[in-house]
Amino acid sequence: FPSHDTEELFGDLCGKVSRFEEIDGLRIIFENGEVIHIRPSGNAPELRVYTKAGSDERAKELCEKSLSKVESKISLL
């Protein structure tokens, strides 16, 4: 994911990307401090999405919405 494509996909959820980490999948850290971490499952043919935010409710919202965005992007391939 180049930064522009990532912001296009997730920008409406979290804003501008601060940086990426590619350890154990793709961790996207946004300028607002929120994190979306996408990684392959170690034991199943699936992707997993983990999130970090200022509250449990926000993290859950990010997880649900980002997973939906990833699924829609994959279905286009």
mmCIF file as gemmi writes it, N, C-alpha and C atoms, coordinates in Angstrom:
data_model
loop_
_atom_site.group_PDB
_atom_site.id
_atom_site.type_symbol
_atom_site.label_atom_id
_atom_site.label_alt_id
_atom_site.label_comp_id
_atom_site.label_asym_id
_atom_site.label_entity_id
_atom_site.label_seq_id
_atom_site.pdbx_PDB_ins_code
_atom_site.Cartn_x
_atom_site.Cartn_y
_atom_site.Cartn_z
_atom_site.occupancy
_atom_site.B_iso_or_equiv
_atom_site.pdbx_formal_charge
_atom_site.auth_seq_id
_atom_site.auth_asym_id
_atom_site.pdbx_PDB_model_num
ATOM 1 N N . PHE Axp A 1 ? 0.832 -1.19 0 1 0 ? 1 A 1
ATOM 2 C CA . PHE Axp A 1 ? 0 0 0 1 0 ? 1 A 1
ATOM 3 C C . PHE Axp A 1 ? 0.873 1.247 0 1 0 ? 1 A 1
ATOM 4 N N . PRO Axp A 2 ? 0.948 1.96 -1.062 1 0 ? 2 A 1
ATOM 5 C CA . PRO Axp A 2 ? 1.582 3.279 -0.987 1 0 ? 2 A 1
ATOM 6 C C . PRO Axp A 2 ? 0.741 4.212 -0.126 1 0 ? 2 A 1
ATOM 7 N N . SER Axp A 3 ? 1.351 5.238 0.402 1 0 ? 3 A 1
ATOM 8 C CA . SER Axp A 3 ? 0.673 6.159 1.311 1 0 ? 3 A 1
ATOM 9 C C . SER Axp A 3 ? -0.587 6.75 0.693 1 0 ? 3 A 1
ATOM 10 N N . HIS Axp A 4 ? -0.519 7.173 -0.561 1 0 ? 4 A 1
ATOM 11 C CA . HIS Axp A 4 ? -1.681 7.786 -1.203 1 0 ? 4 A 1
ATOM 12 C C . HIS Axp A 4 ? -2.851 6.806 -1.269 1 0 ? 4 A 1
ATOM 13 N N . ASP Axp A 5 ? -2.593 5.571 -1.679 1 0 ? 5 A 1
ATOM 14 C CA . ASP Axp A 5 ? -3.648 4.568 -1.768 1 0 ? 5 A 1
ATOM 15 C C . ASP Axp A 5 ? -4.229 4.256 -0.393 1 0 ? 5 A 1
ATOM 16 N N . THR Axp A 6 ? -3.371 4.226 0.605 1 0 ? 6 A 1
ATOM 17 C CA . THR Axp A 6 ? -3.827 3.94 1.964 1 0 ? 6 A 1
ATOM 18 C C . THR Axp A 6 ? -4.71 5.063 2.477 1 0 ? 6 A 1
ATOM 19 N N . GLU Axp A 7 ? -4.297 6.289 2.254 1 0 ? 7 A 1
ATOM 20 C CA . GLU Axp A 7 ? -5.129 7.414 2.681 1 0 ? 7 A 1
ATOM 21 C C . GLU Axp A 7 ? -6.44 7.452 1.914 1 0 ? 7 A 1
ATOM 22 N N . GLU Axp A 8 ? -6.399 7.049 0.653 1 0 ? 8 A 1
ATOM 23 C CA . GLU Axp A 8 ? -7.63 6.991 -0.13 1 0 ? 8 A 1
ATOM 24 C C . GLU Axp A 8 ? -8.574 5.948 0.458 1 0 ? 8 A 1
ATOM 25 N N . LEU Axp A 9 ? -8.034 4.817 0.892 1 0 ? 9 A 1
ATOM 26 C CA . LEU Axp A 9 ? -8.85 3.737 1.436 1 0 ? 9 A 1
ATOM 27 C C . LEU Axp A 9 ? -9.32 4.02 2.858 1 0 ? 9 A 1
ATOM 28 N N . PHE Axp A 10 ? -8.438 4.521 3.714 1 0 ? 10 A 1
ATOM 29 C CA . PHE Axp A 10 ? -8.756 4.688 5.136 1 0 ? 10 A 1
ATOM 30 C C . PHE Axp A 10 ? -8.837 6.136 5.613 1 0 ? 10 A 1
ATOM 31 N N . GLY Axp A 11 ? -8.529 7.087 4.753 1 0 ? 11 A 1
ATOM 32 C CA . GLY Axp A 11 ? -8.458 8.487 5.166 1 0 ? 11 A 1
ATOM 33 C C . GLY Axp A 11 ? -9.739 9.023 5.764 1 0 ? 11 A 1
ATOM 34 N N . ASP Axp A 12 ? -10.878 8.573 5.253 1 0 ? 12 A 1
ATOM 35 C CA . ASP Axp A 12 ? -12.131 9.061 5.817 1 0 ? 12 A 1
ATOM 36 C C . ASP Axp A 12 ? -12.365 8.527 7.222 1 0 ? 12 A 1
ATOM 37 N N . LEU Axp A 13 ? -11.639 7.486 7.597 1 0 ? 13 A 1
ATOM 38 C CA . LEU Axp A 13 ? -11.742 6.942 8.958 1 0 ? 13 A 1
ATOM 39 C C . LEU Axp A 13 ? -10.751 7.589 9.913 1 0 ? 13 A 1
ATOM 40 N N . CYS Axp A 14 ? -9.507 7.79 9.451 1 0 ? 14 A 1
ATOM 41 C CA . CYS Axp A 14 ? -8.426 8.179 10.36 1 0 ? 14 A 1
ATOM 42 C C . CYS Axp A 14 ? -7.616 9.396 9.931 1 0 ? 14 A 1
ATOM 43 N N . GLY Axp A 15 ? -7.762 9.852 8.724 1 0 ? 15 A 1
ATOM 44 C CA . GLY Axp A 15 ? -6.986 11.007 8.281 1 0 ? 15 A 1
ATOM 45 C C . GLY Axp A 15 ? -5.673 10.636 7.619 1 0 ? 15 A 1
ATOM 46 N N . LYS Axp A 16 ? -4.653 11.461 7.84 1 0 ? 16 A 1
ATOM 47 C CA . LYS Axp A 16 ? -3.364 11.291 7.169 1 0 ? 16 A 1
ATOM 48 C C . LYS Axp A 16 ? -2.51 10.21 7.835 1 0 ? 16 A 1
ATOM 49 N N . VAL Axp A 17 ? -1.8 9.472 6.992 1 0 ? 17 A 1
ATOM 50 C CA . VAL Axp A 17 ? -0.884 8.442 7.462 1 0 ? 17 A 1
ATOM 51 C C . VAL Axp A 17 ? 0.386 9.095 7.985 1 0 ? 17 A 1
ATOM 52 N N . SER Axp A 18 ? 0.827 8.649 9.147 1 0 ? 18 A 1
ATOM 53 C CA . SER Axp A 18 ? 2.085 9.116 9.719 1 0 ? 18 A 1
ATOM 54 C C . SER Axp A 18 ? 3.237 8.235 9.259 1 0 ? 18 A 1
ATOM 55 N N . ARG Axp A 19 ? 3.027 6.909 9.38 1 0 ? 19 A 1
ATOM 56 C CA . ARG Axp A 19 ? 4.074 5.97 8.958 1 0 ? 19 A 1
ATOM 57 C C . ARG Axp A 19 ? 3.494 4.563 8.84 1 0 ? 19 A 1
ATOM 58 N N . PHE Axp A 20 ? 4.316 3.681 8.273 1 0 ? 20 A 1
ATOM 59 C CA . PHE Axp A 20 ? 3.977 2.269 8.132 1 0 ? 20 A 1
ATOM 60 C C . PHE Axp A 20 ? 5.004 1.43 8.867 1 0 ? 20 A 1
ATOM 61 N N . GLU Axp A 21 ? 4.579 0.294 9.361 1 0 ? 21 A 1
ATOM 62 C CA . GLU Axp A 21 ? 5.487 -0.737 9.87 1 0 ? 21 A 1
ATOM 63 C C . GLU Axp A 21 ? 5.065 -2.039 9.214 1 0 ? 21 A 1
ATOM 64 N N . GLU Axp A 22 ? 6.037 -2.82 8.766 1 0 ? 22 A 1
ATOM 65 C CA . GLU Axp A 22 ? 5.735 -4.049 8.049 1 0 ? 22 A 1
ATOM 66 C C . GLU Axp A 22 ? 6.146 -5.285 8.83 1 0 ? 22 A 1
ATOM 67 N N . ILE Axp A 23 ? 6.123 -5.194 10.132 1 0 ? 23 A 1
ATOM 68 C CA . ILE Axp A 23 ? 6.416 -6.355 10.973 1 0 ? 23 A 1
ATOM 69 C C . ILE Axp A 23 ? 5.098 -7.055 11.255 1 0 ? 23 A 1
ATOM 70 N N . ASP Axp A 24 ? 5.018 -8.343 10.934 1 0 ? 24 A 1
ATOM 71 C CA . ASP Axp A 24 ? 3.819 -9.132 11.191 1 0 ? 24 A 1
ATOM 72 C C . ASP Axp A 24 ? 2.603 -8.551 10.476 1 0 ? 24 A 1
ATOM 73 N N . GLY Axp A 25 ? 2.744 -8.23 9.207 1 0 ? 25 A 1
ATOM 74 C CA . GLY Axp A 25 ? 1.65 -7.664 8.432 1 0 ? 25 A 1
ATOM 75 C C . GLY Axp A 25 ? 1.924 -6.215 8.103 1 0 ? 25 A 1
ATOM 76 N N . LEU Axp A 26 ? 0.879 -5.439 7.947 1 0 ? 26 A 1
ATOM 77 C CA . LEU Axp A 26 ? 1.009 -4.017 7.651 1 0 ? 26 A 1
ATOM 78 C C . LEU Axp A 26 ? 0.327 -3.231 8.76 1 0 ? 26 A 1
ATOM 79 N N . ARG Axp A 27 ? 1.107 -2.453 9.47 1 0 ? 27 A 1
ATOM 80 C CA . ARG Axp A 27 ? 0.589 -1.587 10.53 1 0 ? 27 A 1
ATOM 81 C C . ARG Axp A 27 ? 0.622 -0.162 9.987 1 0 ? 27 A 1
ATOM 82 N N . ILE Axp A 28 ? -0.55 0.468 9.961 1 0 ? 28 A 1
ATOM 83 C CA . ILE Axp A 28 ? -0.679 1.834 9.465 1 0 ? 28 A 1
ATOM 84 C C . ILE Axp A 28 ? -0.915 2.728 10.67 1 0 ? 28 A 1
ATOM 85 N N . ILE Axp A 29 ? -0.004 3.65 10.912 1 0 ? 29 A 1
ATOM 86 C CA . ILE Axp A 29 ? -0.113 4.565 12.039 1 0 ? 29 A 1
ATOM 87 C C . ILE Axp A 29 ? -0.507 5.925 11.467 1 0 ? 29 A 1
ATOM 88 N N . PHE Axp A 30 ? -1.586 6.472 11.975 1 0 ? 30 A 1
ATOM 89 C CA . PHE Axp A 30 ? -2.111 7.737 11.483 1 0 ? 30 A 1
ATOM 90 C C . PHE Axp A 30 ? -1.662 8.883 12.368 1 0 ? 30 A 1
ATOM 91 N N . GLU Axp A 31 ? -1.683 10.091 11.815 1 0 ? 31 A 1
ATOM 92 C CA . GLU Axp A 31 ? -1.245 11.269 12.565 1 0 ? 31 A 1
ATOM 93 C C . GLU Axp A 31 ? -2.048 11.494 13.847 1 0 ? 31 A 1
ATOM 94 N N . ASN Axp A 32 ? -3.293 11.029 13.876 1 0 ? 32 A 1
ATOM 95 C CA . ASN Axp A 32 ? -4.121 11.203 15.07 1 0 ? 32 A 1
ATOM 96 C C . ASN Axp A 32 ? -3.841 10.141 16.141 1 0 ? 32 A 1
ATOM 97 N N . GLY Axp A 33 ? -2.876 9.257 15.875 1 0 ? 33 A 1
ATOM 98 C CA . GLY Axp A 33 ? -2.494 8.227 16.835 1 0 ? 33 A 1
ATOM 99 C C . GLY Axp A 33 ? -3.232 6.914 16.677 1 0 ? 33 A 1
ATOM 100 N N . GLU Axp A 34 ? -4.246 6.875 15.845 1 0 ? 34 A 1
ATOM 101 C CA . GLU Axp A 34 ? -4.97 5.62 15.635 1 0 ? 34 A 1
ATOM 102 C C . GLU Axp A 34 ? -4.15 4.681 14.762 1 0 ? 34 A 1
ATOM 103 N N . VAL Axp A 35 ? -4.4 3.383 14.931 1 0 ? 35 A 1
ATOM 104 C CA . VAL Axp A 35 ? -3.634 2.363 14.219 1 0 ? 35 A 1
ATOM 105 C C . VAL Axp A 35 ? -4.584 1.34 13.62 1 0 ? 35 A 1
ATOM 106 N N . ILE Axp A 36 ? -4.319 0.962 12.375 1 0 ? 36 A 1
ATOM 107 C CA . ILE Axp A 36 ? -4.985 -0.17 11.731 1 0 ? 36 A 1
ATOM 108 C C . ILE Axp A 36 ? -3.881 -1.148 11.36 1 0 ? 36 A 1
ATOM 109 N N . HIS Axp A 37 ? -3.994 -2.372 11.848 1 0 ? 37 A 1
ATOM 110 C CA . HIS Axp A 37 ? -2.981 -3.406 11.599 1 0 ? 37 A 1
ATOM 111 C C . HIS Axp A 37 ? -3.664 -4.543 10.848 1 0 ? 37 A 1
ATOM 112 N N . ILE Axp A 38 ? -3.201 -4.793 9.637 1 0 ? 38 A 1
ATOM 113 C CA . ILE Axp A 38 ? -3.756 -5.847 8.787 1 0 ? 38 A 1
ATOM 114 C C . ILE Axp A 38 ? -2.703 -6.923 8.651 1 0 ? 38 A 1
ATOM 115 N N . ARG Axp A 39 ? -3.098 -8.165 8.968 1 0 ? 39 A 1
ATOM 116 C CA . ARG Axp A 39 ? -2.117 -9.245 8.886 1 0 ? 39 A 1
ATOM 117 C C . ARG Axp A 39 ? -2.803 -10.542 8.485 1 0 ? 39 A 1
ATOM 118 N N . PRO Axp A 40 ? -2.054 -11.415 7.839 1 0 ? 40 A 1
ATOM 119 C CA . PRO Axp A 40 ? -2.616 -12.728 7.521 1 0 ? 40 A 1
ATOM 120 C C . PRO Axp A 40 ? -2.698 -13.57 8.783 1 0 ? 40 A 1
ATOM 121 N N . SER Axp A 41 ? -3.703 -14.411 8.823 1 0 ? 41 A 1
ATOM 122 C CA . SER Axp A 41 ? -3.82 -15.353 9.93 1 0 ? 41 A 1
ATOM 123 C C . SER Axp A 41 ? -2.68 -16.355 9.841 1 0 ? 41 A 1
ATOM 124 N N . GLY Axp A 42 ? -2.2 -16.799 10.97 1 0 ? 42 A 1
ATOM 125 C CA . GLY Axp A 42 ? -1.138 -17.79 10.978 1 0 ? 42 A 1
ATOM 126 C C . GLY Axp A 42 ? -1.626 -19.209 10.76 1 0 ? 42 A 1
ATOM 127 N N . ASN Axp A 43 ? -2.951 -19.405 10.883 1 0 ? 43 A 1
ATOM 128 C CA . ASN Axp A 43 ? -3.451 -20.78 10.803 1 0 ? 43 A 1
ATOM 129 C C . ASN Axp A 43 ? -4.73 -20.927 9.985 1 0 ? 43 A 1
ATOM 130 N N . ALA Axp A 44 ? -5.104 -19.898 9.228 1 0 ? 44 A 1
ATOM 131 C CA . ALA Axp A 44 ? -6.31 -19.978 8.407 1 0 ? 44 A 1
ATOM 132 C C . ALA Axp A 44 ? -6.128 -19.074 7.186 1 0 ? 44 A 1
ATOM 133 N N . PRO Axp A 45 ? -6.845 -19.368 6.111 1 0 ? 45 A 1
ATOM 134 C CA . PRO Axp A 45 ? -6.731 -18.543 4.899 1 0 ? 45 A 1
ATOM 135 C C . PRO Axp A 45 ? -7.582 -17.272 5.018 1 0 ? 45 A 1
ATOM 136 N N . GLU Axp A 46 ? -7.159 -16.37 5.886 1 0 ? 46 A 1
ATOM 137 C CA . GLU Axp A 46 ? -7.925 -15.148 6.122 1 0 ? 46 A 1
ATOM 138 C C . GLU Axp A 46 ? -7.014 -14.018 6.559 1 0 ? 46 A 1
ATOM 139 N N . LEU Axp A 47 ? -7.519 -12.803 6.43 1 0 ? 47 A 1
ATOM 140 C CA . LEU Axp A 47 ? -6.824 -11.633 6.945 1 0 ? 47 A 1
ATOM 141 C C . LEU Axp A 47 ? -7.452 -11.251 8.277 1 0 ? 47 A 1
ATOM 142 N N . ARG Axp A 48 ? -6.644 -10.678 9.13 1 0 ? 48 A 1
ATOM 143 C CA . ARG Axp A 48 ? -7.136 -10.181 10.414 1 0 ? 48 A 1
ATOM 144 C C . ARG Axp A 48 ? -6.854 -8.695 10.491 1 0 ? 48 A 1
ATOM 145 N N . VAL Axp A 49 ? -7.74 -7.975 11.131 1 0 ? 49 A 1
ATOM 146 C CA . VAL Axp A 49 ? -7.587 -6.538 11.304 1 0 ? 49 A 1
ATOM 147 C C . VAL Axp A 49 ? -7.628 -6.235 12.792 1 0 ? 49 A 1
ATOM 148 N N . TYR Axp A 50 ? -6.596 -5.537 13.258 1 0 ? 50 A 1
ATOM 149 C CA . TYR Axp A 50 ? -6.523 -5.09 14.65 1 0 ? 50 A 1
ATOM 150 C C . TYR Axp A 50 ? -6.456 -3.57 14.621 1 0 ? 50 A 1
ATOM 151 N N . THR Axp A 51 ? -7.04 -2.938 15.617 1 0 ? 51 A 1
ATOM 152 C CA . THR Axp A 51 ? -7.034 -1.488 15.655 1 0 ? 51 A 1
ATOM 153 C C . THR Axp A 51 ? -6.67 -0.979 17.039 1 0 ? 51 A 1
ATOM 154 N N . LYS Axp A 52 ? -6.219 0.282 17.051 1 0 ? 52 A 1
ATOM 155 C CA . LYS Axp A 52 ? -5.908 0.962 18.304 1 0 ? 52 A 1
ATOM 156 C C . LYS Axp A 52 ? -6.485 2.369 18.195 1 0 ? 52 A 1
ATOM 157 N N . ALA Axp A 53 ? -7.199 2.778 19.239 1 0 ? 53 A 1
ATOM 158 C CA . ALA Axp A 53 ? -7.809 4.109 19.24 1 0 ? 53 A 1
ATOM 159 C C . ALA Axp A 53 ? -7.941 4.581 20.678 1 0 ? 53 A 1
ATOM 160 N N . GLY Axp A 54 ? -8.498 5.764 20.853 1 0 ? 54 A 1
ATOM 161 C CA . GLY Axp A 54 ? -8.617 6.366 22.171 1 0 ? 54 A 1
ATOM 162 C C . GLY Axp A 54 ? -9.656 5.733 23.075 1 0 ? 54 A 1
ATOM 163 N N . SER Axp A 55 ? -10.559 4.933 22.515 1 0 ? 55 A 1
ATOM 164 C CA . SER Axp A 55 ? -11.573 4.264 23.324 1 0 ? 55 A 1
ATOM 165 C C . SER Axp A 55 ? -11.887 2.9 22.724 1 0 ? 55 A 1
ATOM 166 N N . ASP Axp A 56 ? -12.454 2.032 23.534 1 0 ? 56 A 1
ATOM 167 C CA . ASP Axp A 56 ? -12.857 0.712 23.044 1 0 ? 56 A 1
ATOM 168 C C . ASP Axp A 56 ? -13.893 0.83 21.933 1 0 ? 56 A 1
ATOM 169 N N . GLU Axp A 57 ? -14.827 1.757 22.09 1 0 ? 57 A 1
ATOM 170 C CA . GLU Axp A 57 ? -15.878 1.936 21.091 1 0 ? 57 A 1
ATOM 171 C C . GLU Axp A 57 ? -15.29 2.369 19.747 1 0 ? 57 A 1
ATOM 172 N N . ARG Axp A 58 ? -14.355 3.305 19.801 1 0 ? 58 A 1
ATOM 173 C CA . ARG Axp A 58 ? -13.725 3.791 18.569 1 0 ? 58 A 1
ATOM 174 C C . ARG Axp A 58 ? -12.892 2.687 17.931 1 0 ? 58 A 1
ATOM 175 N N . ALA Axp A 59 ? -12.166 1.918 18.717 1 0 ? 59 A 1
ATOM 176 C CA . ALA Axp A 59 ? -11.364 0.818 18.171 1 0 ? 59 A 1
ATOM 177 C C . ALA Axp A 59 ? -12.265 -0.21 17.489 1 0 ? 59 A 1
ATOM 178 N N . LYS Axp A 60 ? -13.397 -0.51 18.096 1 0 ? 60 A 1
ATOM 179 C CA . LYS Axp A 60 ? -14.342 -1.466 17.498 1 0 ? 60 A 1
ATOM 180 C C . LYS Axp A 60 ? -14.895 -0.917 16.185 1 0 ? 60 A 1
ATOM 181 N N . GLU Axp A 61 ? -15.254 0.373 16.187 1 0 ? 61 A 1
ATOM 182 C CA . GLU Axp A 61 ? -15.755 1.004 14.971 1 0 ? 61 A 1
ATOM 183 C C . GLU Axp A 61 ? -14.701 0.947 13.861 1 0 ? 61 A 1
ATOM 184 N N . LEU Axp A 62 ? -13.463 1.301 14.195 1 0 ? 62 A 1
ATOM 185 C CA . LEU Axp A 62 ? -12.379 1.248 13.214 1 0 ? 62 A 1
ATOM 186 C C . LEU Axp A 62 ? -12.18 -0.16 12.674 1 0 ? 62 A 1
ATOM 187 N N . CYS Axp A 63 ? -12.242 -1.137 13.55 1 0 ? 63 A 1
ATOM 188 C CA . CYS Axp A 63 ? -12.049 -2.525 13.133 1 0 ? 63 A 1
ATOM 189 C C . CYS Axp A 63 ? -13.125 -2.943 12.133 1 0 ? 63 A 1
ATOM 190 N N . GLU Axp A 64 ? -14.368 -2.679 12.474 1 0 ? 64 A 1
ATOM 191 C CA . GLU Axp A 64 ? -15.478 -3.067 11.598 1 0 ? 64 A 1
ATOM 192 C C . GLU Axp A 64 ? -15.411 -2.359 10.249 1 0 ? 64 A 1
ATOM 193 N N . LYS Axp A 65 ? -15.182 -1.043 10.271 1 0 ? 65 A 1
ATOM 194 C CA . LYS Axp A 65 ? -15.167 -0.275 9.025 1 0 ? 65 A 1
ATOM 195 C C . LYS Axp A 65 ? -13.937 -0.568 8.179 1 0 ? 65 A 1
ATOM 196 N N . SER Axp A 66 ? -12.781 -0.741 8.813 1 0 ? 66 A 1
ATOM 197 C CA . SER Axp A 66 ? -11.58 -1.023 8.026 1 0 ? 66 A 1
ATOM 198 C C . SER Axp A 66 ? -11.63 -2.429 7.44 1 0 ? 66 A 1
ATOM 199 N N . LEU Axp A 67 ? -12.164 -3.394 8.179 1 0 ? 67 A 1
ATOM 200 C CA . LEU Axp A 67 ? -12.313 -4.744 7.646 1 0 ? 67 A 1
ATOM 201 C C . LEU Axp A 67 ? -13.234 -4.729 6.429 1 0 ? 67 A 1
ATOM 202 N N . SER Axp A 68 ? -14.313 -3.978 6.514 1 0 ? 68 A 1
ATOM 203 C CA . SER Axp A 68 ? -15.234 -3.865 5.39 1 0 ? 68 A 1
ATOM 204 C C . SER Axp A 68 ? -14.536 -3.255 4.174 1 0 ? 68 A 1
ATOM 205 N N . LYS Axp A 69 ? -13.716 -2.233 4.399 1 0 ? 69 A 1
ATOM 206 C CA . LYS Axp A 69 ? -12.995 -1.597 3.297 1 0 ? 69 A 1
ATOM 207 C C . LYS Axp A 69 ? -11.988 -2.559 2.667 1 0 ? 69 A 1
ATOM 208 N N . VAL Axp A 70 ? -11.278 -3.309 3.492 1 0 ? 70 A 1
ATOM 209 C CA . VAL Axp A 70 ? -10.309 -4.284 2.976 1 0 ? 70 A 1
ATOM 210 C C . VAL Axp A 70 ? -11.03 -5.354 2.17 1 0 ? 70 A 1
ATOM 211 N N . GLU Axp A 71 ? -12.141 -5.861 2.689 1 0 ? 71 A 1
ATOM 212 C CA . GLU Axp A 71 ? -12.905 -6.891 1.977 1 0 ? 71 A 1
ATOM 213 C C . GLU Axp A 71 ? -13.397 -6.375 0.623 1 0 ? 71 A 1
ATOM 214 N N . SER Axp A 72 ? -13.886 -5.123 0.574 1 0 ? 72 A 1
ATOM 215 C CA . SER Axp A 72 ? -14.374 -4.582 -0.695 1 0 ? 72 A 1
ATOM 216 C C . SER Axp A 72 ? -13.221 -4.383 -1.674 1 0 ? 72 A 1
ATOM 217 N N . LYS Axp A 73 ? -12.056 -3.993 -1.182 1 0 ? 73 A 1
ATOM 218 C CA . LYS Axp A 73 ? -10.888 -3.8 -2.047 1 0 ? 73 A 1
ATOM 219 C C . LYS Axp A 73 ? -10.437 -5.155 -2.625 1 0 ? 73 A 1
ATOM 220 N N . ILE Axp A 74 ? -10.424 -6.176 -1.804 1 0 ? 74 A 1
ATOM 221 C CA . ILE Axp A 74 ? -10.006 -7.511 -2.259 1 0 ? 74 A 1
ATOM 222 C C . ILE Axp A 74 ? -10.996 -8.074 -3.28 1 0 ? 74 A 1
ATOM 223 N N . SER Axp A 75 ? -12.276 -7.823 -3.076 1 0 ? 75 A 1
ATOM 224 C CA . SER Axp A 75 ? -13.282 -8.365 -4.002 1 0 ? 75 A 1
ATOM 225 C C . SER Axp A 75 ? -13.163 -7.736 -5.395 1 0 ? 75 A 1
ATOM 226 N N . LEU Axp A 76 ? -12.526 -6.569 -5.477 1 0 ? 76 A 1
ATOM 227 C CA . LEU Axp A 76 ? -12.321 -5.921 -6.77 1 0 ? 76 A 1
ATOM 228 C C . LEU Axp A 76 ? -11.156 -6.508 -7.554 1 0 ? 76 A 1
ATOM 229 N N . LEU Axp A 77 ? -10.302 -7.277 -6.882 1 0 ? 77 A 1
ATOM 230 C CA . LEU Axp A 77 ? -9.109 -7.837 -7.54 1 0 ? 77 A 1
ATOM 231 C C . LEU Axp A 77 ? -9.445 -9.008 -8.424 1 0 ? 77 A 1
